[in-house]
Amino acid sequence: MQFADSGSLQDQLAAKFGGRDDATEDKDAPTTTAGRLAKLIEKVAGVEAQAVTEDRRLADLGVDSLDRIEMTVRAEEEFGRRIDEEDVNEWETVADVVAFLDSDDK
């Protein structure tokens, strides 16, 4: 297979395999913990990220026990930290999750 002259090898590989380099990162991607978490909850529970505010209860957003497991795994990947089951069980609101992720207890 031959690629059209579309730039660097990295660009060609990204086009072929769907990867993105730093130059093509989503410019609208949230940078705050709350924004990143809202996008994560959107993926897990199917609720619009704009509806995910810090005062919302996870249960009211449709995050059930299986969603919590998936959310935890994704959050560990997204935020680069280990999350214990005890911590997850204490989360009631989005603010609880944000506070945990922003804490120094890593």
Summary of the structure (lengths in Angstrom):
residues: 106
radius of gyration: 17.2
end to end distance: 45.8
largest distance: 53.3
contacts: 241
relative contact order: 0.13
helix: 58%
strand: 2%
